[in-house]
Amino acid sequence: MEIDFSRITPHERYKLMASLIVPRPIALVTTLSGDGVGNAAPFSMFCMLGEEPPLLLISVNRLEDGGQKDTAANIDARGEFVVHIVDEPIAERMHRCGDVLPSHVDELGFVGLTPIPSSAVAPPRIAEAPVAFECVLHERLETESRQIYIGRVLRLHARDGLVDTDRCRVRLQDFFPVARFGASFYVTTRDRYSHTVTATAIDEL
């Protein structure tokens, strides 16, 4: 089977790519509007870009009329955002943060998640999330369908006991993030296995 991407629609490309490039981690992103209204939204077009500087990326699709989503408008206004990793206990509330709500409604209150102050940026972080990265805007890219934000991480917050700070190692046995699969499906990360690797490869993990 071969599919010529120039002969199918953007929506058809999206359906194929989003259901084949899986599983994808989910960024639950908090921002503040210029007027100080909070917003939280999930994005699975999200990844780590590098560690020096520490960069991550979120890709925000445009609305059907070409307008901005609240997350994009808020990052453009303030240049700050917080990316949370989603685990099993908050997965259902994360999904509900994707509901279409008026701009004046704060999704965290709507779904029952708790905002708490961040250390270095104005947008709040989420108390229930296992991991939060406080970010400032490093670079902004734009395509016909998306606004892409590269954030530079200023602070990492992790649930107590999740990180061995002496070794900078995550206690993976206590970490159960969820990921986006095709269509409206999600997957857990409980079915795990390892391969034998060389000492050099271990140092790079």
CORLIN-V937774 format. One record per residue. N is the residue number from 0. NEAR is the number of other ideal C-beta (glycine too) atoms within 8 Angstrom. Layout:
n:N near:NEAR
n:N near:NEAR
//
This chain:
n:0 near:2
n:1 near:3
n:2 near:7
n:3 near:6
n:4 near:6
n:5 near:4
n:6 near:5
n:7 near:9
n:8 near:5
n:9 near:6
n:10 near:6
n:11 near:8
n:12 near:10
n:13 near:8
n:14 near:8
n:15 near:10
n:16 near:8
n:17 near:11
n:18 near:9
n:19 near:7
n:20 near:5
n:21 near:11
n:22 near:7
n:23 near:10
n:24 near:11
n:25 near:15
n:26 near:13
n:27 near:16
n:28 near:14
n:29 near:16
n:30 near:15
n:31 near:14
n:32 near:13
n:33 near:7
n:34 near:4
n:35 near:6
n:36 near:9
n:37 near:15
n:38 near:14
n:39 near:13
n:40 near:12
n:41 near:12
n:42 near:12
n:43 near:11
n:44 near:7
n:45 near:13
n:46 near:6
n:47 near:6
n:48 near:7
n:49 near:7
n:50 near:4
n:51 near:4
n:52 near:7
n:53 near:8
n:54 near:12
n:55 near:15
n:56 near:12
n:57 near:15
n:58 near:11
n:59 near:13
n:60 near:7
n:61 near:11
n:62 near:8
n:63 near:4
n:64 near:4
n:65 near:5
n:66 near:6
n:67 near:10
n:68 near:11
n:69 near:11
n:70 near:14
n:71 near:11
n:72 near:10
n:73 near:15
n:74 near:14
n:75 near:9
n:76 near:8
n:77 near:11
n:78 near:7
n:79 near:14
n:80 near:16
n:81 near:17
n:82 near:14
n:83 near:14
n:84 near:13
n:85 near:12
n:86 near:12
n:87 near:8
n:88 near:5
n:89 near:13
n:90 near:11
n:91 near:6
n:92 near:11
n:93 near:12
n:94 near:9
n:95 near:10
n:96 near:15
n:97 near:7
n:98 near:7
n:99 near:2
n:100 near:7
n:101 near:4
n:102 near:8
n:103 near:4
n:104 near:8
n:105 near:10
n:106 near:15
n:107 near:14
n:108 near:8
n:109 near:11
n:110 near:10
n:111 near:5
n:112 near:14
n:113 near:7
n:114 near:11
n:115 near:8
n:116 near:5
n:117 near:13
n:118 near:8
n:119 near:6
n:120 near:12
n:121 near:6
n:122 near:14
n:123 near:12
n:124 near:15
n:125 near:17
n:126 near:8
n:127 near:8
n:128 near:14
n:129 near:9
n:130 near:11
n:131 near:14
n:132 near:13
n:133 near:15
n:134 near:15
n:135 near:9
n:136 near:13
n:137 near:9
n:138 near:6
n:139 near:10
n:140 near:7
n:141 near:6
n:142 near:6
n:143 near:3
n:144 near:6
n:145 near:11
n:146 near:11
n:147 near:12
n:148 near:14
n:149 near:13
n:150 near:15
n:151 near:11
n:152 near:11
n:153 near:9
n:154 near:9
n:155 near:8
n:156 near:9
n:157 near:10
n:158 near:6
n:159 near:4
n:160 near:6
n:161 near:11
n:162 near:9
n:163 near:8
n:164 near:5
n:165 near:4
n:166 near:5
n:167 near:6
n:168 near:6
n:169 near:8
n:170 near:10
n:171 near:6
n:172 near:4
n:173 near:7
n:174 near:11
n:175 near:9
n:176 near:12
n:177 near:12
n:178 near:14
n:179 near:11
n:180 near:10
n:181 near:7
n:182 near:5
n:183 near:2
n:184 near:7
n:185 near:9
n:186 near:9
n:187 near:9
n:188 near:10
n:189 near:5
n:190 near:5
n:191 near:6
n:192 near:4
n:193 near:4
n:194 near:4
n:195 near:3
n:196 near:6
n:197 near:5
n:198 near:5
n:199 near:6
n:200 near:8
n:201 near:8
n:202 near:6
n:203 near:5
n:204 near:5
//
